[in-house]
Amino acid sequence: MGDALKQLLGPMKPPFLLLTPACVVLGWGTAHWTSGPVHLVHLALALAGALAAHISVNALNEYLDFRSGLDTCTQRTPFSGGSGTLPRWPEAAPQALVVGVVTLALVGLVGVYFLWVRGLQLLPLGLMGMLVVAAYTPWVTYRPGWCLISPGLGFGPLMVMGTSFVLSGSYSWSAFVASLVPFFLVNNLLLLNQFPDVEADRSIGRRHYPVLVGRRACSLLYGAFLLLAYVSMVLGVTLGCLPRAALLGLLTYGFAAYAFLGAFQYADEVPRLIPFMTLNVVITLATPVLMAIGLFLG
């Protein structure tokens, strides 16, 4: 891969983009279960808009972290500390900013199309989604409560319910309950990925919970969120909002328990924590996909 392509793709963080189709397919599954087959062009547009939003938040995060100096003092891991693209090629910083702004504009265009097709009920979700993307790095990361829940809000209720709405034309309790699973899991994904960055984030004034209360205390919060993700799934089936087959998502529960034990034991030992960060990514991707399979099976 040439340097020019690396400079373009690096701030997008392509490996991280797998999370988007995992959440979109869960929204598709709820729409299929509640309303039947969907319009495939609308599905493709929903996925394109969701990917554009994810690329935008990644690129803006890379640009702003580089400008703040954070990238020069982070302890980079496969899951945290940035891609390393801009510290290596500082001249690519304006390009990263352009990527972030252009992809955010694409999100807006896709949203306008669906407003025209589906109506103004989509507007609150759409505006909130664009606000989360634009505000995440410069505003959210300095406010611990919002920093904790914004990732899950974006990939859970906003992405899953938004996908379900544009495919089915209506909101449903099924989509809401299903969206709680990625809400808790994606919050956890970012929470655990903040552990290696505590000292660097503190140095530029960021205020998230690992900075404020420490890694060990946050490992307990991580465990609570894991539990709530699976409780949401079981509760959705119990209440009839989801089919029993959606409990396929429980297949990751054993891995989640193991990830929690590792996060608690090695909260302050970053090198020994990395395998559990890897497992956390697998759990976050696999659980909504397994639930979606269950929704399609009915």
C-alpha positions, 0 to 999 in steps of 0.5 A: 500500500502506497504512502498516499493511500495509507495517509488517506485510510489511516485516520478512517481506522478501517479495522474499527469500521466492522462495528458499523455493519454489526449494528446495522445488521441488528437494526435490519433484523428487528425491521425484518422481524417486525415488518418483513422483507426490506428494501435492499436499496434502503438497506445499502443507503442506511449502511453507507450513511452509518459507515460515513458517520463512523469514518467521520468521527474517527477522522475528526478524532484523529485530527483533533488528537493530533492537533492537541498533542495527545498523539505524541504522548499516548501508549499506543496499542492495537485498540487505543492511542490512535492510528499513528498516521498523523504523527508519522505524516503530519502533512496529512492532517488537513486531509484527515479534517477534510475526510471528517467533514465530507463524510459528515456531510454525506451523513446529512445527505443520506438523512435528507433522503430518508426524511423525504422517504420516511418523514420527519419522525427520523429527524430527532435521531438524525440530528442527535447522531450528527451532533454526537459525531461532531461533538465527540472529541472536542466536547464529549471527552471532557465530560465523564458522563457523556463520554461514558454513554455517547459511544453506545448511544451512537451505535446502539439506539441511534444506529440500530433504531435509525436503521430499523426505522428507515427500513420499516417506516416505524419505531418499535419496542423490538428495535429499542430493546435490541439496541440496548445490547450494543449500547452497553457493549459499545460503551464498554468497548470505549471504556476499556480502550481508555485504560491505556490512555489514562496518563496521556488523556489526563495530561491534556485535561480529558475527564473520563471515568478511568481518569477520575476514579481509576482503572480498577473501579472502572473495571467494575463498571465494565462488568456491570455494563456487560451484565446489563447487555445480557439482561437486556437481551433476556428481558426483551425475549421475556417481554415478547419484544424479541424472539427466543432465537435472539438468545443466540446472543447469549453464546458470548456470555462465557467469553464476557465473564472471562473478559471481565475477570481479566479486566479486573485482574489486570486493570493497571497492567496494560500489556497483560490487559491487551488480550482481554481488550481483543476479546472485548472487541470480539464480544462487541462484534459477535453478540449483535450479529448473533442476535440478528441471526436469531431475529431472521430465524424468528 
